[in-house]
Structures are given as structure tokens and as C-alpha cells.
Amino acid sequence: MLCCVSNLISAQEIRSKKENITLNLVNGIDLTSTFNVTENKVGESIRKTFGESGLDFSDENNRYFISVSFGWSYKRSTELEIDNYKGLIIDKGDGDKIIAEFTCSKTNNLQSSTQELINLIMLHNKAIDEEGKFIDISDHFMKMNKKMWDSSRPDSHAPSAILADHTHATGGMMFGYKYTSSRGENNYNGNKIFTRDDIATYYDRHVTSQVFGTHSFEFMYGLTDKLTLFSNLNFHINESSYLSKQNNLYTFNSSGIGDLEVQFLYNLVANENIKIHSNIGFSLPTGSISREDINDGILPYSMQMGSGHVSSVIGFTVFSQFNKFSAGIQPIYKLSLYENSRGYMAGDKLSINYWGAMNLSKLISISFRQNYIYLNGIKGQDSELDSTIMILNNKNNSGYVLLNSALGLNFTFNKGILKNKRLSMEYILPTYMSYEGLQVGSFNGFSLTLQYSPGGHMGH
């Protein structure tokens, strides 16, 4: 969240070894004025201890705002407790200038820690000179701004459909829910449509459409300031429709838990306006590959919940932030490691996302993203699937090259019940598609994401 300015002289940097606190007091604070603070656990403690020391938190039209975020750690292996916190004191009456920054690297007791913080502020605030400054505030703010990634901006996360796009400081957490939906229709070979008459030459059934819905549950935890754990578990709801040779329309469905993906995100660069981290992990076969239809026949490959085998995941994410604009790129390669128990394995997949986003306000941004996907065909085959019945049963009808384009909206919230939450959405359209064999074409998709960070946006 914070990057201390290297040229701060010792008179401005105040430390408390007892409570592991570092305070950089940049400008004088009018302690008789009014204050407000972030609505979270640390904010509640600051409001209480600062209030007991005489600071006024009663006025909604406050002059100073104390922005604070925190990290968690485990106590007795299962119980979470606040481990550290960081914050800024902002002078809203002077153009939102940052006048102080503070860090507690290890919180032994939250109440005594925040009490020590107000003691340091009150003691050293008396040392301000007649002009009310230690140093030139504009110079300090400019240098701080150059080195600080603003995680409160609506464009500081990637667009909705992208996973594992950011990292967290030690103890920082994020919970996320994502819903994605896609619909496909028509039958393609390469990028040409095949008619029902064409399909009937080779297959008994004509697949007319497929609809895939996925509920995803994300979790992130900052193991250290350099290393973040990311996990994602899906719940799939799939539907396929086909016409028989007698022109009867049928639908078959499947649903269930998908494969669990785990990644370790390691910070390679966190410098000025750019962040780079590696994405290294694996996909575990927690999804079923034995879903059946109402007649106890095995369902096609695309209607199963998972891959049935472990896959490795490797890639990296580059994210740049400018004044009102941000951009990023994320290449991810997924490698299937062995055949599953039904005798096949999913094709290796290269996915490259690149995007740009522009802030419309402090709360809203718009984004444009493109996603290049190269998917190899299925290797091996399920011996229970009759490949002459429909195109979905034939493993030769797998693998493709796609280029999708997406328009998105991103929202961040700084007060009320949505405090520390993010909402983003995208509408996805195909720009280019080329399919191996005969496959149902992908026509449009939608993604909706809600994310919550208990310790606040800062620090990730």
C-alpha cells in the first residue's frame, strides 16, 4: 500500500519498537478538527482510542480521513487474527493531500497498538515548525505518488473474466465470486458453417446449441509480501440440445463441482507504475468425468465436469497503471500431464489475455479486452462414447483457435455496506474462430464478478 520516500529525514520518520510502528508525519495536523476513518476492524479501534484521546469523529463533514487496511494471520491454526496494518492520513480540506503515513508490521495487541499510534502523532505533531510543515508537501506527495500503486482505483484489478491478476501483502485476503455464461450455436468446421444436411451425412443427431454456466469461488491469501496463494473452484451447469433424424428436439444436462485450480503468485517487479508476477500452479481433478444421461449412457466430453487428471499451470501477469488509464497482459499455459481413468486427456491450452481500462471517475472504469486461445485436441478417447451418434462424442472434433473481444465495466466502493468490495462485468463476443473438425460455435458470453477484501483495497 505504501512506499516510504527514501529522502525523508530522521526527524520525520518516527518509530516505536515496542509496538512495531513506523510513522512518517509529513505535515502538521489540526487535532482540534474533525476526523473519519475506514470502516473495518482496525478502523474501529482507531476511532475508539483516538476518540478517547480527544479527537472528534462526530461530524460527517470531516476534514481528515484516516485510510487503513490490514492483514490476517492464523492463531491456533484455525482462528484468524489481525497481524499487521498500514494507513494514510488525508487532509480533505487541502486537496486530499497525504499528510501522514503509518505502518504496524506486527500487531501484538490492537488496542495498545492504536493507542501508541495516537501517542506518537500527538507527541511529534508538537514539533511542527511555524509553517506547519516538516518538508515541502508537494514534493513529498509527488514522489510518493510515483512509487505508490493505487489499489483503490476501479481499474486496479483486471477485467471480470481474468483470474489471479494481482497479489496481496502479508496476511491480506480476498474472497471472490464469479459467474460466467456462454452460448454456442451452429456447427463449424474451420470457420465455415455446416448445415443440418451436411451433418446428417456423418451423424445421427444434429447438435443445435450448447449453453455453459459456471459459478466460481475464488480465494487469495498473502503468504508473504512476495508470495500470494490463489485458488479457484468451479460449479458447472451445462446444457446441450439436438435434433434427431425424426426432427424431435432433445436436451440433456449436467451439473456439478469442477476441477480445483491452485496458483502461487510471486512478485517479480513492483516498481513505480508497473507490477509483474508469475502464475505457477496446477489443476486438480476434483470434477467428475463420469456424468451420464437419463438412459445411463456416458455424456460427451464437453458435458463432463472436469478433466480427470492433473494439469500444470504456468504464466505471468504484467499490469501497468497510469494517471487515468491502466493496461495489462497475462499469458497462461495449461499442460495436461497424463491420461485420465477413461483413457483420454484434455488438450494443452494457451490463453493470452490483454486489456486496457480507463477511469470514468474514482468509482467506475470501462475496459476493453481481447483473449487469444489456442487449444489442442483431445488425446486418447472414451471407449463408451459412440463417435457416430453426434459431433460431441467424436474426440477428433476438438481443438480450436479463438480470438474473443470483451467490453467491461468495473466498480469499486469506499463506503456503506459495499465498502472494500468490487463489482465487474463483461460482455464477450467472438472476433475470430477456427475449429478442428465439426464443433458448435461460440457466439457470446457474459461474466460477472464480486470481490471482497476484509482488510481493504490497499496492499494489493
LUMMIVEX-513102 format. One line per field, with one value per residue (C-alpha): residue in three letters; chain; z, x, y. Coordinates in steps of 0.05 Angstrom, whole numbers. Layout:
N
code: ALA;...;
unit: A;...;
w: Z;...;
u: X;...;
v: Y;...;
END
This chain:
460
code: MET;LEU;CYS;CYS;VAL;SER;ASN;LEU;ILE;SER;ALA;GLN;GLU;ILE;ARG;SER;LYS;LYS;GLU;ASN;ILE;THR;LEU;ASN;LEU;VAL;ASN;GLY;ILE;ASP;LEU;THR;SER;THR;PHE;ASN;VAL;THR;GLU;ASN;LYS;VAL;GLY;GLU;SER;ILE;ARG;LYS;THR;PHE;GLY;GLU;SER;GLY;LEU;ASP;PHE;SER;ASP;GLU;ASN;ASN;ARG;TYR;PHE;ILE;SER;VAL;SER;PHE;GLY;TRP;SER;TYR;LYS;ARG;SER;THR;GLU;LEU;GLU;ILE;ASP;ASN;TYR;LYS;GLY;LEU;ILE;ILE;ASP;LYS;GLY;ASP;GLY;ASP;LYS;ILE;ILE;ALA;GLU;PHE;THR;CYS;SER;LYS;THR;ASN;ASN;LEU;GLN;SER;SER;THR;GLN;GLU;LEU;ILE;ASN;LEU;ILE;MET;LEU;HIS;ASN;LYS;ALA;ILE;ASP;GLU;GLU;GLY;LYS;PHE;ILE;ASP;ILE;SER;ASP;HIS;PHE;MET;LYS;MET;ASN;LYS;LYS;MET;TRP;ASP;SER;SER;ARG;PRO;ASP;SER;HIS;ALA;PRO;SER;ALA;ILE;LEU;ALA;ASP;HIS;THR;HIS;ALA;THR;GLY;GLY;MET;MET;PHE;GLY;TYR;LYS;TYR;THR;SER;SER;ARG;GLY;GLU;ASN;ASN;TYR;ASN;GLY;ASN;LYS;ILE;PHE;THR;ARG;ASP;ASP;ILE;ALA;THR;TYR;TYR;ASP;ARG;HIS;VAL;THR;SER;GLN;VAL;PHE;GLY;THR;HIS;SER;PHE;GLU;PHE;MET;TYR;GLY;LEU;THR;ASP;LYS;LEU;THR;LEU;PHE;SER;ASN;LEU;ASN;PHE;HIS;ILE;ASN;GLU;SER;SER;TYR;LEU;SER;LYS;GLN;ASN;ASN;LEU;TYR;THR;PHE;ASN;SER;SER;GLY;ILE;GLY;ASP;LEU;GLU;VAL;GLN;PHE;LEU;TYR;ASN;LEU;VAL;ALA;ASN;GLU;ASN;ILE;LYS;ILE;HIS;SER;ASN;ILE;GLY;PHE;SER;LEU;PRO;THR;GLY;SER;ILE;SER;ARG;GLU;ASP;ILE;ASN;ASP;GLY;ILE;LEU;PRO;TYR;SER;MET;GLN;MET;GLY;SER;GLY;HIS;VAL;SER;SER;VAL;ILE;GLY;PHE;THR;VAL;PHE;SER;GLN;PHE;ASN;LYS;PHE;SER;ALA;GLY;ILE;GLN;PRO;ILE;TYR;LYS;LEU;SER;LEU;TYR;GLU;ASN;SER;ARG;GLY;TYR;MET;ALA;GLY;ASP;LYS;LEU;SER;ILE;ASN;TYR;TRP;GLY;ALA;MET;ASN;LEU;SER;LYS;LEU;ILE;SER;ILE;SER;PHE;ARG;GLN;ASN;TYR;ILE;TYR;LEU;ASN;GLY;ILE;LYS;GLY;GLN;ASP;SER;GLU;LEU;ASP;SER;THR;ILE;MET;ILE;LEU;ASN;ASN;LYS;ASN;ASN;SER;GLY;TYR;VAL;LEU;LEU;ASN;SER;ALA;LEU;GLY;LEU;ASN;PHE;THR;PHE;ASN;LYS;GLY;ILE;LEU;LYS;ASN;LYS;ARG;LEU;SER;MET;GLU;TYR;ILE;LEU;PRO;THR;TYR;MET;SER;TYR;GLU;GLY;LEU;GLN;VAL;GLY;SER;PHE;ASN;GLY;PHE;SER;LEU;THR;LEU;GLN;TYR;SER;PRO;GLY;GLY;HIS;MET;GLY;HIS;
unit: A;A;A;A;A;A;A;A;A;A;A;A;A;A;A;A;A;A;A;A;A;A;A;A;A;A;A;A;A;A;A;A;A;A;A;A;A;A;A;A;A;A;A;A;A;A;A;A;A;A;A;A;A;A;A;A;A;A;A;A;A;A;A;A;A;A;A;A;A;A;A;A;A;A;A;A;A;A;A;A;A;A;A;A;A;A;A;A;A;A;A;A;A;A;A;A;A;A;A;A;A;A;A;A;A;A;A;A;A;A;A;A;A;A;A;A;A;A;A;A;A;A;A;A;A;A;A;A;A;A;A;A;A;A;A;A;A;A;A;A;A;A;A;A;A;A;A;A;A;A;A;A;A;A;A;A;A;A;A;A;A;A;A;A;A;A;A;A;A;A;A;A;A;A;A;A;A;A;A;A;A;A;A;A;A;A;A;A;A;A;A;A;A;A;A;A;A;A;A;A;A;A;A;A;A;A;A;A;A;A;A;A;A;A;A;A;A;A;A;A;A;A;A;A;A;A;A;A;A;A;A;A;A;A;A;A;A;A;A;A;A;A;A;A;A;A;A;A;A;A;A;A;A;A;A;A;A;A;A;A;A;A;A;A;A;A;A;A;A;A;A;A;A;A;A;A;A;A;A;A;A;A;A;A;A;A;A;A;A;A;A;A;A;A;A;A;A;A;A;A;A;A;A;A;A;A;A;A;A;A;A;A;A;A;A;A;A;A;A;A;A;A;A;A;A;A;A;A;A;A;A;A;A;A;A;A;A;A;A;A;A;A;A;A;A;A;A;A;A;A;A;A;A;A;A;A;A;A;A;A;A;A;A;A;A;A;A;A;A;A;A;A;A;A;A;A;A;A;A;A;A;A;A;A;A;A;A;A;A;A;A;A;A;A;A;A;A;A;A;A;A;A;A;A;A;A;A;A;A;A;A;A;A;A;A;A;A;A;A;A;A;A;A;A;A;A;A;A;A;A;A;A;A;A;A;A;A;A;A;A;A;A;A;A;A;A;A;A;A;A;A;A;A;A;A;A;A;A;A;A;
w: 0;20;-6;40;7;14;27;89;143;211;245;202;210;280;304;363;371;426;381;314;288;237;228;174;193;133;151;214;236;268;324;342;274;254;232;198;188;144;167;186;248;254;237;295;343;316;324;397;420;381;407;478;466;448;372;343;299;306;244;176;141;169;149;157;133;160;107;136;113;148;141;177;207;237;312;337;264;253;286;246;280;255;243;213;186;144;133;108;139;84;90;52;66;27;-38;-10;7;44;109;146;132;184;186;240;217;274;317;386;415;370;424;453;382;361;429;415;346;372;425;372;329;387;413;347;319;370;335;272;255;249;177;199;157;162;87;22;20;-56;-65;-17;-48;-118;-100;-61;-118;-167;-124;-100;-136;-123;-107;-92;-165;-203;-257;-208;-220;-288;-323;-297;-333;-315;-255;-210;-236;-172;-107;-33;23;82;113;61;38;-17;-28;-97;-133;-208;-255;-328;-382;-455;-511;-575;-637;-709;-729;-755;-789;-791;-794;-842;-822;-838;-849;-818;-884;-883;-811;-826;-875;-817;-752;-728;-685;-703;-644;-647;-586;-522;-460;-406;-338;-285;-213;-190;-119;-111;-51;-44;15;22;50;48;15;-44;-48;-54;-54;-104;-110;-154;-151;-203;-203;-275;-304;-376;-427;-499;-548;-611;-665;-681;-753;-738;-724;-650;-604;-543;-487;-439;-378;-328;-267;-210;-180;-229;-222;-167;-192;-145;-164;-128;-149;-138;-144;-194;-202;-161;-184;-195;-242;-261;-228;-253;-220;-241;-244;-226;-203;-220;-233;-190;-217;-168;-224;-247;-316;-309;-315;-350;-386;-365;-402;-363;-424;-413;-432;-484;-466;-462;-415;-362;-300;-302;-339;-295;-290;-260;-305;-293;-300;-316;-339;-316;-308;-326;-302;-313;-282;-308;-288;-312;-353;-340;-384;-375;-407;-379;-418;-385;-410;-383;-395;-386;-350;-363;-388;-341;-318;-380;-429;-453;-432;-448;-499;-476;-475;-487;-466;-475;-446;-458;-438;-426;-378;-368;-305;-314;-240;-174;-172;-245;-303;-371;-402;-469;-470;-522;-508;-556;-542;-575;-552;-575;-589;-540;-538;-530;-526;-482;-506;-483;-529;-598;-643;-699;-658;-653;-662;-587;-579;-630;-600;-669;-662;-610;-610;-637;-645;-618;-610;-566;-552;-488;-463;-388;-331;-264;-198;-131;-68;-9;39;63;60;-4;30;6;-48;-123;-178;-250;-312;-384;-448;-494;-569;-618;-664;-699;-693;-727;-704;-714;-741;-730;-668;-640;-650;-591;-601;-538;-465;-401;-338;-270;-212;-139;-96;-23;14;90;102;48;-23;-4;-6;-69;
u: 0;53;123;163;202;275;296;253;299;300;260;200;205;184;189;162;199;153;91;128;101;133;102;120;90;94;51;20;-47;-100;-121;-180;-212;-257;-237;-265;-235;-242;-298;-261;-233;-171;-213;-260;-200;-171;-239;-243;-172;-164;-233;-212;-152;-196;-202;-270;-304;-375;-380;-397;-364;-296;-231;-185;-195;-154;-150;-127;-121;-96;-72;-91;-53;-76;-79;-81;-83;-156;-172;-156;-129;-104;-29;-9;-38;-20;-52;-53;-80;-110;-127;-193;-193;-128;-140;-136;-62;-28;-1;20;33;39;55;50;90;66;5;11;-49;-92;-117;-48;-20;-71;-61;14;0;-42;10;64;21;3;75;110;56;81;148;119;150;113;93;63;110;169;183;153;87;80;149;134;67;95;150;102;53;106;121;52;5;-66;-106;-169;-179;-233;-183;-131;-157;-162;-229;-281;-263;-189;-163;-103;-87;-60;-24;-33;13;27;-39;-82;-142;-194;-258;-288;-350;-353;-409;-394;-443;-431;-477;-458;-498;-488;-437;-369;-310;-253;-294;-347;-418;-442;-516;-561;-560;-484;-483;-534;-485;-439;-480;-549;-561;-554;-530;-565;-538;-497;-503;-450;-457;-403;-404;-332;-308;-240;-195;-129;-82;-16;33;88;95;125;82;6;-36;-94;-148;-209;-264;-320;-391;-415;-485;-484;-538;-537;-595;-600;-649;-659;-667;-742;-738;-751;-715;-680;-640;-591;-559;-503;-480;-431;-365;-308;-233;-197;-142;-87;-34;24;35;105;121;177;170;130;162;130;71;83;72;96;83;89;30;52;6;-36;-107;-131;-183;-240;-292;-329;-315;-370;-434;-490;-555;-624;-612;-547;-504;-439;-445;-398;-331;-355;-412;-366;-348;-272;-212;-198;-124;-74;-52;4;-7;48;48;57;18;42;-1;14;-22;-21;-58;-127;-111;-85;-64;-41;-25;-30;-6;-23;-5;-42;-8;-44;2;-29;-90;-149;-184;-228;-170;-162;-134;-154;-113;-60;-84;-51;-92;-66;-108;-90;-131;-137;-182;-199;-226;-290;-290;-260;-312;-323;-279;-291;-248;-233;-201;-181;-168;-128;-139;-102;-130;-102;-149;-165;-114;-140;-214;-271;-287;-360;-375;-403;-370;-422;-481;-464;-406;-397;-378;-321;-254;-230;-279;-238;-185;-192;-163;-206;-199;-252;-265;-298;-326;-328;-350;-313;-338;-303;-337;-308;-366;-431;-447;-405;-343;-280;-319;-311;-361;-342;-376;-360;-398;-357;-362;-321;-275;-244;-255;-226;-247;-215;-268;-342;-358;-413;-391;-382;-424;-429;-412;-422;-380;-399;-350;-357;-294;-286;-222;-233;-171;-188;-164;-95;-36;-55;
v: 0;49;62;106;162;149;221;231;256;222;277;258;183;162;90;52;-14;-36;-35;-45;22;68;137;188;255;300;359;388;361;405;358;403;390;331;261;199;130;68;22;-42;-76;-31;30;14;10;76;110;86;101;166;188;173;218;277;271;287;234;262;306;275;335;316;349;289;218;160;106;39;-33;-95;-167;-231;-289;-355;-364;-436;-460;-443;-376;-313;-250;-183;-188;-120;-55;5;72;144;208;251;325;332;406;415;378;307;314;258;287;224;151;95;21;-31;-92;-138;-127;-159;-123;-80;-32;-18;-11;42;77;80;108;166;179;185;230;277;280;293;338;389;390;421;489;555;540;474;431;386;386;411;373;378;348;292;277;277;228;184;183;160;99;80;33;58;-5;35;53;15;-5;-32;-102;-136;-143;-191;-256;-256;-297;-287;-217;-186;-203;-186;-163;-210;-231;-197;-236;-234;-273;-273;-299;-302;-323;-336;-356;-373;-396;-431;-448;-473;-525;-502;-535;-485;-421;-447;-466;-536;-545;-598;-637;-636;-662;-717;-749;-767;-765;-787;-725;-652;-611;-543;-506;-510;-466;-467;-432;-431;-407;-395;-385;-351;-343;-305;-300;-263;-314;-261;-193;-231;-293;-299;-362;-364;-418;-425;-477;-481;-507;-521;-522;-548;-558;-585;-590;-633;-654;-727;-752;-753;-678;-685;-635;-663;-632;-663;-630;-639;-602;-608;-587;-576;-581;-542;-494;-471;-419;-387;-315;-289;-215;-204;-128;-78;-13;55;43;-29;-96;-164;-231;-303;-350;-421;-476;-536;-560;-618;-669;-655;-654;-716;-748;-800;-759;-798;-782;-807;-872;-885;-870;-832;-759;-726;-696;-624;-643;-672;-631;-639;-666;-727;-712;-663;-605;-556;-481;-432;-360;-288;-223;-153;-95;-21;38;109;173;153;90;21;-37;-109;-175;-246;-307;-374;-444;-504;-572;-638;-688;-757;-795;-800;-864;-863;-865;-793;-726;-655;-616;-567;-496;-428;-368;-297;-240;-167;-108;-33;5;78;111;150;170;147;92;70;48;18;-36;-70;-138;-190;-263;-307;-382;-440;-507;-573;-631;-687;-743;-814;-828;-852;-922;-916;-858;-876;-824;-834;-810;-736;-689;-681;-755;-752;-734;-711;-653;-617;-563;-493;-423;-366;-292;-262;-188;-162;-96;-87;-43;-42;-12;-1;22;62;67;34;-40;-47;-19;-57;-93;-93;-108;-120;-147;-162;-179;-224;-233;-275;-237;-297;-372;-434;-503;-571;-619;-603;-563;-518;-446;-398;-336;-294;-295;-256;-251;-221;-216;-194;-189;-172;-156;-154;-111;-60;-48;-24;-72;-109;
END
